[in-house]
Amino acid sequence: MHTPHNAHVKRLLAALIILFVIGFFAKQAFQPKSFGKYGHYRADAIMEEANRPMRLMTNPSCVKCHPYEAGHQMTGLHKTISCEFCHGAYADHIKDGKKIGTLPVKRNAEITTLCLRCHNRAIEARPKQVIKTVVMPDHLRAQKVDEKHSCNQCHYVHAPLKYINHSKKIMGLI
């Protein structure tokens, strides 16, 4: 029984041709019809994304029902921060103009954790001149308060300097 020296090459080439043919027909069978219409992606995905229900909104969406908080937030240092950054997605709260759920309100240590997402000096990428950063619990020690205090015991979360400035005004420091 004698086999030519290149029989393994012929078998490999035949296997590759078979795989190519199977792949070609699988692509024809499974590739969406709209693939490649506008480039190397599925064109139907554009309309699917456009028709997806919106989950996030803008701060003015919250003003109608929350004017007190919005009034302070939109004039305070947090005016550029979305309400949803702290409270969650609008779609979990309002649907078709009606309240469907209550968004979580942070309390105690949760507030400090939330504040430190931006105001933590350990985040090296934060520009110090733009975002005031603190080191906890050093900040609390420097203010001579209990290290278990949460941020909202001294700061109004929607306008962080409101309570501080009010206290300074009462004490005659402003």
Secondary structure, 3 states (H helix, E strand, C coil): CCCCCCHHHHHHHHHHHHHHHHHHHHHHHHCCCCECCCCCCECHHHHHHHCCCCCCCCCHHHHCCCHHHHHHHCCCCCCCCCHHHHHCCHHHCEECCEECCCCCCCCCHHHHHHHHHHHECCCCCCCCCCCCCECCCHHHHHCCCCCCCCHHHCCECCECCHHHHHHHHHCCCC
